[in-house]
Amino acid sequence: MSKCFWRKLKKPIIGLSPMDGVTDQAFRHITKTYGNPDVIYTEFTSVEGLCHGATQLLRPLIYDNSQRPIIAQIFGKTPKYFRQVAVLLCELGFDGIDINMGCPAKSVAQHGSGAALIRTPKLAQEIILASKAGVKDYQNGKKSKDCTDLKKLLDNKKLKFINKKPKSIPISIKTRIGFDRSEVETWIPALLETEPAVITLHGRTLKQQYSGKADWDEIARAAEITHQTEALIIGNGDVKNRAEAERKTKKYKVDGVLIGRAALGNPLVFSKQNNLSPQGRENLDETKRDQIREGRNQIGEVKLAEIALEHARLFEKTYSQDKRYNFLPMRKHLAWYIKSIENAKEIRMELMQTNNSEEIKEIFKKYKLI
Protein backbone atom coordinates (compact mmCIF):
# COMPACT_ATOMS: atom_id res chain seq x y z
CA MET A 1 0.00 0.00 0.00
CA SER A 2 2.94 2.34 0.68
CA LYS A 3 3.76 2.55 -3.05
CA CYS A 4 0.16 3.32 -4.01
CA PHE A 5 -0.21 6.76 -5.61
CA TRP A 6 -3.34 7.37 -3.51
CA ARG A 7 -1.17 7.51 -0.41
CA LYS A 8 0.95 10.24 -1.96
CA LEU A 9 -2.00 12.60 -2.53
CA LYS A 10 -2.45 15.39 -0.04
CA LYS A 11 -5.67 15.18 1.94
CA PRO A 12 -8.40 16.05 1.50
CA ILE A 13 -8.45 14.46 -1.95
CA ILE A 14 -10.86 16.38 -4.19
CA GLY A 15 -11.43 14.63 -7.50
CA LEU A 16 -13.58 14.60 -10.62
CA SER A 17 -16.24 11.91 -10.49
CA PRO A 18 -16.58 9.60 -13.51
CA MET A 19 -19.73 10.37 -15.52
CA ASP A 20 -20.88 8.30 -18.45
CA GLY A 21 -21.23 10.36 -21.62
CA VAL A 22 -19.48 13.31 -19.96
CA THR A 23 -15.95 12.71 -18.71
CA ASP A 24 -14.31 12.02 -22.07
CA GLN A 25 -10.79 13.08 -23.05
CA ALA A 26 -11.72 16.65 -23.94
CA PHE A 27 -13.76 17.23 -20.78
CA ARG A 28 -11.06 15.75 -18.56
CA HIS A 29 -8.31 17.83 -20.16
CA ILE A 30 -10.25 21.07 -19.78
CA THR A 31 -11.20 20.24 -16.19
CA LYS A 32 -7.60 19.43 -15.28
CA THR A 33 -6.32 22.58 -16.98
CA TYR A 34 -8.69 25.01 -15.26
CA GLY A 35 -9.72 23.22 -12.08
CA ASN A 36 -6.84 20.82 -11.40
CA PRO A 37 -8.72 18.15 -9.41
CA ASP A 38 -6.45 15.85 -7.44
CA VAL A 39 -7.58 12.76 -9.32
CA ILE A 40 -9.53 12.06 -12.51
CA TYR A 41 -11.46 9.05 -13.81
CA THR A 42 -12.45 8.03 -17.33
CA GLU A 43 -16.00 7.19 -18.31
CA PHE A 44 -16.76 3.58 -17.50
CA THR A 45 -16.00 0.92 -20.10
CA SER A 46 -17.48 -2.56 -20.39
CA VAL A 47 -15.02 -5.40 -19.87
CA GLU A 48 -17.37 -7.69 -21.78
CA GLY A 49 -17.38 -5.26 -24.70
CA LEU A 50 -13.60 -4.95 -24.76
CA CYS A 51 -13.15 -8.72 -24.60
CA HIS A 52 -15.60 -9.13 -27.46
CA GLY A 53 -13.52 -6.83 -29.65
CA ALA A 54 -15.66 -3.67 -29.53
CA THR A 55 -13.00 -1.19 -30.65
CA GLN A 56 -15.31 1.82 -30.17
CA LEU A 57 -15.00 1.19 -26.42
CA LEU A 58 -11.38 2.29 -26.61
CA ARG A 59 -12.59 5.87 -27.03
CA PRO A 60 -13.22 6.43 -23.29
CA LEU A 61 -9.67 5.25 -22.61
CA ILE A 62 -8.00 8.10 -24.52
CA TYR A 63 -6.09 10.37 -22.14
CA ASP A 64 -3.06 12.63 -21.99
CA ASN A 65 -0.34 12.93 -19.37
CA SER A 66 -1.65 16.25 -18.07
CA GLN A 67 -4.49 14.31 -16.42
CA ARG A 68 -2.34 12.22 -14.09
CA PRO A 69 -3.12 10.58 -11.83
CA ILE A 70 -5.66 9.15 -14.27
CA ILE A 71 -7.84 6.16 -13.37
CA ALA A 72 -9.60 3.91 -15.86
CA GLN A 73 -13.07 2.91 -14.74
CA ILE A 74 -14.52 -0.40 -15.92
CA PHE A 75 -17.71 -2.33 -15.33
CA GLY A 76 -19.12 -5.79 -16.01
CA LYS A 77 -19.89 -9.10 -14.32
CA THR A 78 -17.33 -11.57 -15.72
CA PRO A 79 -14.25 -12.02 -13.48
CA LYS A 80 -12.04 -13.52 -16.23
CA TYR A 81 -12.68 -10.47 -18.41
CA PHE A 82 -11.75 -8.11 -15.56
CA ARG A 83 -8.46 -9.98 -15.18
CA GLN A 84 -7.57 -9.58 -18.85
CA VAL A 85 -8.70 -5.96 -19.12
CA ALA A 86 -6.63 -5.14 -16.04
CA VAL A 87 -3.55 -6.26 -17.98
CA LEU A 88 -4.58 -4.03 -20.89
CA LEU A 89 -5.13 -0.98 -18.65
CA CYS A 90 -1.76 -1.48 -16.98
CA GLU A 91 -0.15 -1.67 -20.39
CA LEU A 92 -1.93 1.52 -21.46
CA GLY A 93 -0.26 3.31 -18.58
CA PHE A 94 -3.16 4.17 -16.29
CA ASP A 95 -2.30 5.04 -12.71
CA GLY A 96 -5.22 3.12 -11.26
CA ILE A 97 -8.18 0.92 -12.09
CA ASP A 98 -11.62 1.62 -10.66
CA ILE A 99 -14.46 -0.90 -10.73
CA ASN A 100 -17.92 0.57 -11.11
CA MET A 101 -20.30 -1.04 -8.63
CA GLY A 102 -22.58 1.95 -8.41
CA CYS A 103 -24.19 2.67 -11.77
CA PRO A 104 -28.00 2.48 -11.37
CA ALA A 105 -28.85 2.61 -15.10
CA LYS A 106 -31.18 -0.18 -16.20
CA SER A 107 -28.94 -1.00 -19.16
CA VAL A 108 -26.17 -1.82 -16.68
CA ALA A 109 -27.85 -2.99 -13.49
CA GLN A 110 -30.39 -5.28 -15.15
CA HIS A 111 -27.49 -7.30 -16.53
CA GLY A 112 -25.99 -7.79 -13.10
CA SER A 113 -23.31 -5.10 -13.38
CA GLY A 114 -22.86 -1.72 -11.69
CA ALA A 115 -24.93 -1.24 -8.54
CA ALA A 116 -26.58 -4.65 -9.06
CA LEU A 117 -23.39 -6.20 -7.69
CA ILE A 118 -24.48 -4.99 -4.25
CA ARG A 119 -26.90 -7.94 -4.36
CA THR A 120 -24.17 -10.41 -5.29
CA PRO A 121 -21.30 -9.62 -2.88
CA LYS A 122 -19.48 -12.89 -3.57
CA LEU A 123 -19.34 -12.09 -7.29
CA ALA A 124 -18.22 -8.55 -6.46
CA GLN A 125 -15.36 -9.98 -4.44
CA GLU A 126 -14.39 -12.32 -7.26
CA ILE A 127 -14.29 -9.38 -9.66
CA ILE A 128 -12.03 -7.33 -7.39
CA LEU A 129 -9.67 -10.25 -6.83
CA ALA A 130 -9.61 -11.04 -10.56
CA SER A 131 -8.67 -7.42 -11.31
CA LYS A 132 -5.88 -7.60 -8.75
CA ALA A 133 -4.71 -10.84 -10.32
CA GLY A 134 -4.59 -9.09 -13.70
CA VAL A 135 -2.32 -6.40 -12.27
CA LYS A 136 -0.10 -9.12 -10.83
CA ASP A 137 -0.06 -10.86 -14.22
CA TYR A 138 1.19 -7.62 -15.77
CA GLN A 139 3.89 -7.23 -13.15
CA ASN A 140 5.01 -10.77 -13.91
CA GLY A 141 5.43 -9.97 -17.58
CA LYS A 142 2.07 -10.77 -19.12
CA LYS A 143 0.93 -8.53 -21.98
CA SER A 144 -2.49 -7.93 -23.48
CA LYS A 145 -1.40 -9.89 -26.55
CA ASP A 146 -1.19 -12.92 -24.26
CA CYS A 147 -4.84 -12.53 -23.22
CA THR A 148 -7.05 -14.79 -25.31
CA ASP A 149 -10.18 -12.64 -25.24
CA LEU A 150 -8.37 -9.41 -26.19
CA LYS A 151 -6.98 -10.58 -29.52
CA LYS A 152 -9.73 -8.95 -31.59
CA LEU A 153 -9.02 -5.65 -29.90
CA LEU A 154 -5.28 -5.65 -30.52
CA ASP A 155 -5.52 -5.01 -34.24
CA ASN A 156 -6.64 -1.48 -33.44
CA LYS A 157 -3.87 0.97 -34.29
CA LYS A 158 -5.10 3.51 -31.74
CA LEU A 159 -3.72 1.47 -28.87
CA LYS A 160 -0.63 3.12 -27.46
CA PHE A 161 1.18 1.02 -24.91
CA ILE A 162 3.42 2.56 -22.31
CA ASN A 163 6.87 1.04 -22.32
CA LYS A 164 8.10 1.39 -18.80
CA LYS A 165 8.85 -0.70 -15.76
CA PRO A 166 5.70 -2.47 -14.51
CA LYS A 167 4.33 -0.88 -11.36
CA SER A 168 1.66 -1.72 -8.87
CA ILE A 169 -1.66 -0.35 -10.11
CA PRO A 170 -4.15 0.11 -7.25
CA ILE A 171 -7.68 -1.24 -7.56
CA SER A 172 -10.47 0.97 -6.25
CA ILE A 173 -14.25 0.63 -6.08
CA LYS A 174 -17.02 3.18 -6.70
CA THR A 175 -20.34 2.10 -5.29
CA ARG A 176 -23.53 3.12 -3.45
CA ILE A 177 -24.80 2.74 0.11
CA GLY A 178 -27.18 -0.05 -0.88
CA PHE A 179 -29.62 -1.51 -3.38
CA ASP A 180 -33.04 -0.37 -2.13
CA ARG A 181 -31.96 0.54 1.42
CA SER A 182 -28.69 1.28 3.18
CA GLU A 183 -26.48 -1.78 3.49
CA VAL A 184 -23.19 -0.22 4.54
CA GLU A 185 -22.92 -2.49 7.60
CA THR A 186 -22.62 -5.57 5.37
CA TRP A 187 -21.68 -4.27 1.91
CA ILE A 188 -18.65 -2.20 2.90
CA PRO A 189 -17.06 -4.98 5.01
CA ALA A 190 -17.57 -7.40 2.12
CA LEU A 191 -15.62 -5.07 -0.18
CA LEU A 192 -12.93 -4.47 2.42
CA GLU A 193 -12.24 -8.19 2.67
CA THR A 194 -10.60 -7.93 -0.76
CA GLU A 195 -8.35 -5.06 0.40
CA PRO A 196 -9.08 -2.40 -2.26
CA ALA A 197 -6.97 0.73 -2.14
CA VAL A 198 -10.00 3.04 -2.09
CA ILE A 199 -13.76 2.86 -1.79
CA THR A 200 -15.73 5.79 -3.17
CA LEU A 201 -19.26 5.83 -1.81
CA HIS A 202 -22.20 7.66 -3.37
CA GLY A 203 -24.75 8.45 -0.68
CA ARG A 204 -27.77 7.03 -2.50
CA THR A 205 -29.18 3.57 -3.13
CA LEU A 206 -29.64 2.07 -6.58
CA LYS A 207 -33.40 2.50 -6.17
CA GLN A 208 -32.98 6.25 -5.61
CA GLN A 209 -31.04 6.69 -8.85
CA TYR A 210 -30.13 10.42 -8.52
CA SER A 211 -33.31 11.55 -6.74
CA GLY A 212 -33.56 12.79 -3.19
CA LYS A 213 -30.54 13.81 -1.16
CA ALA A 214 -27.30 11.94 -0.73
CA ASP A 215 -27.13 10.43 2.76
CA TRP A 216 -23.83 11.61 4.16
CA ASP A 217 -24.54 10.11 7.57
CA GLU A 218 -24.39 6.68 5.93
CA ILE A 219 -21.16 7.70 4.22
CA ALA A 220 -19.82 8.65 7.65
CA ARG A 221 -20.77 5.21 9.01
CA ALA A 222 -18.99 3.59 6.09
CA ALA A 223 -15.97 5.76 6.87
CA GLU A 224 -15.89 4.44 10.45
CA ILE A 225 -15.83 0.89 9.13
CA THR A 226 -13.24 1.62 6.43
CA HIS A 227 -10.87 3.43 8.77
CA GLN A 228 -10.38 0.16 10.62
CA THR A 229 -8.42 -0.98 7.55
CA GLU A 230 -5.72 0.54 5.36
CA ALA A 231 -8.19 1.51 2.64
CA LEU A 232 -9.14 5.13 1.97
CA ILE A 233 -12.76 6.23 1.68
CA ILE A 234 -14.06 9.01 -0.52
CA GLY A 235 -17.57 10.47 -0.35
CA ASN A 236 -19.72 11.46 -3.30
CA GLY A 237 -23.08 13.11 -3.77
CA ASP A 238 -24.57 16.63 -4.01
CA VAL A 239 -21.29 18.51 -3.47
CA LYS A 240 -21.40 21.91 -5.18
CA ASN A 241 -17.83 23.19 -4.87
CA ARG A 242 -14.41 22.64 -3.34
CA ALA A 243 -15.18 24.57 -0.15
CA GLU A 244 -18.18 22.36 0.54
CA ALA A 245 -16.13 19.27 -0.30
CA GLU A 246 -13.49 20.24 2.24
CA ARG A 247 -16.15 20.86 4.89
CA LYS A 248 -17.66 17.44 4.28
CA THR A 249 -14.31 15.67 4.63
CA LYS A 250 -13.99 17.11 8.13
CA LYS A 251 -17.60 16.62 9.21
CA TYR A 252 -18.02 13.08 7.89
CA LYS A 253 -14.43 11.88 8.42
CA VAL A 254 -13.76 10.85 4.83
CA ASP A 255 -10.38 11.07 3.08
CA GLY A 256 -11.76 13.01 0.15
CA VAL A 257 -14.71 13.86 -2.06
CA LEU A 258 -15.53 13.43 -5.74
CA ILE A 259 -17.46 16.23 -7.44
CA GLY A 260 -19.68 15.29 -10.37
CA ARG A 261 -22.64 17.29 -11.64
CA ALA A 262 -21.39 20.59 -10.16
CA ALA A 263 -18.44 20.38 -12.57
CA LEU A 264 -20.70 20.41 -15.65
CA GLY A 265 -19.92 23.62 -17.50
CA ASN A 266 -17.72 24.78 -14.65
CA PRO A 267 -14.21 23.26 -14.45
CA LEU A 268 -13.27 26.02 -12.01
CA VAL A 269 -15.40 24.37 -9.34
CA PHE A 270 -12.27 22.51 -8.18
CA SER A 271 -10.15 25.63 -7.81
CA LYS A 272 -9.37 26.90 -4.33
CA GLN A 273 -9.80 30.44 -5.60
CA ASN A 274 -13.15 29.81 -7.25
CA ASN A 275 -15.72 28.26 -4.97
CA LEU A 276 -18.71 29.77 -6.72
CA SER A 277 -20.91 27.38 -8.66
CA PRO A 278 -22.56 28.43 -11.95
CA GLN A 279 -25.91 28.46 -10.17
CA GLY A 280 -24.45 30.73 -7.50
CA ARG A 281 -23.82 33.44 -10.07
CA GLU A 282 -27.56 33.99 -10.34
CA ASN A 283 -27.56 35.52 -6.85
CA LEU A 284 -24.81 38.04 -7.52
CA ASP A 285 -25.49 41.71 -8.06
CA GLU A 286 -24.00 43.37 -11.14
CA THR A 287 -21.07 44.90 -9.26
CA LYS A 288 -19.92 41.54 -7.99
CA ARG A 289 -20.51 39.97 -11.40
CA ASP A 290 -18.25 42.57 -12.98
CA GLN A 291 -15.58 41.95 -10.36
CA ILE A 292 -15.70 38.24 -11.01
CA ARG A 293 -15.45 38.75 -14.78
CA GLU A 294 -12.17 40.59 -14.31
CA GLY A 295 -9.03 38.51 -14.38
CA ARG A 296 -8.23 35.32 -16.23
CA ASN A 297 -8.55 33.08 -13.20
CA GLN A 298 -11.93 34.22 -11.99
CA ILE A 299 -15.34 32.78 -12.76
CA GLY A 300 -17.41 34.90 -15.09
CA GLU A 301 -19.55 34.70 -18.18
CA VAL A 302 -16.80 35.77 -20.56
CA LYS A 303 -14.30 33.36 -19.03
CA LEU A 304 -16.61 30.38 -19.22
CA ALA A 305 -17.37 31.16 -22.87
CA GLU A 306 -13.65 31.15 -23.64
CA ILE A 307 -13.28 27.80 -21.92
CA ALA A 308 -16.31 26.44 -23.77
CA LEU A 309 -14.77 27.39 -27.11
CA GLU A 310 -11.44 25.82 -26.15
CA HIS A 311 -13.32 22.70 -25.08
CA ALA A 312 -15.13 22.48 -28.43
CA ARG A 313 -11.88 22.85 -30.36
CA LEU A 314 -10.24 20.09 -28.32
CA PHE A 315 -13.27 17.85 -28.86
CA GLU A 316 -12.87 18.30 -32.63
CA LYS A 317 -9.14 17.70 -32.51
CA THR A 318 -9.53 14.55 -30.44
CA TYR A 319 -12.37 12.84 -32.29
CA SER A 320 -12.80 14.35 -35.77
CA GLN A 321 -10.75 11.60 -37.44
CA ASP A 322 -13.00 8.90 -36.01
CA LYS A 323 -15.24 7.26 -38.62
CA ARG A 324 -18.19 7.64 -36.26
CA TYR A 325 -17.41 11.26 -35.40
CA ASN A 326 -20.37 13.41 -34.48
CA PHE A 327 -20.38 16.88 -32.93
CA LEU A 328 -23.67 16.29 -31.10
CA PRO A 329 -22.11 15.13 -27.78
CA MET A 330 -20.41 18.51 -27.48
CA ARG A 331 -23.65 20.45 -27.56
CA LYS A 332 -24.77 19.46 -24.06
CA HIS A 333 -21.51 20.84 -22.68
CA LEU A 334 -22.17 24.16 -24.40
CA ALA A 335 -25.58 24.35 -22.73
CA TRP A 336 -23.99 23.77 -19.33
CA TYR A 337 -21.36 26.47 -19.86
CA ILE A 338 -23.90 29.22 -20.57
CA LYS A 339 -26.55 27.97 -18.15
CA SER A 340 -26.72 31.01 -15.89
CA ILE A 341 -25.80 33.90 -18.15
CA GLU A 342 -28.05 36.60 -19.52
CA ASN A 343 -30.00 35.49 -22.62
CA ALA A 344 -29.02 31.89 -21.87
CA LYS A 345 -32.17 30.43 -23.44
CA GLU A 346 -31.71 32.34 -26.68
CA ILE A 347 -27.99 31.56 -26.89
CA ARG A 348 -28.60 27.91 -26.09
CA MET A 349 -31.08 27.55 -28.94
CA GLU A 350 -28.41 28.77 -31.37
CA LEU A 351 -25.65 26.64 -29.84
CA MET A 352 -27.80 23.53 -30.18
CA GLN A 353 -27.64 23.96 -33.94
CA THR A 354 -23.86 24.16 -34.18
CA ASN A 355 -21.69 21.55 -35.88
CA ASN A 356 -18.20 22.89 -35.25
CA SER A 357 -16.17 25.27 -33.11
CA GLU A 358 -16.16 28.06 -35.70
CA GLU A 359 -19.93 28.30 -35.52
CA ILE A 360 -19.68 28.47 -31.73
CA LYS A 361 -17.11 31.23 -31.98
CA GLU A 362 -19.42 33.33 -34.14
CA ILE A 363 -22.31 32.93 -31.72
CA PHE A 364 -20.17 33.92 -28.75
CA LYS A 365 -18.93 36.96 -30.67
CA LYS A 366 -22.50 37.88 -31.57
CA TYR A 367 -23.44 37.99 -27.89
CA LYS A 368 -20.12 39.59 -26.88
CA LEU A 369 -19.11 36.65 -24.71
CA ILE A 370 -15.60 36.56 -26.16
Disulfide bonds with the S-S distance in Angstrom:
none
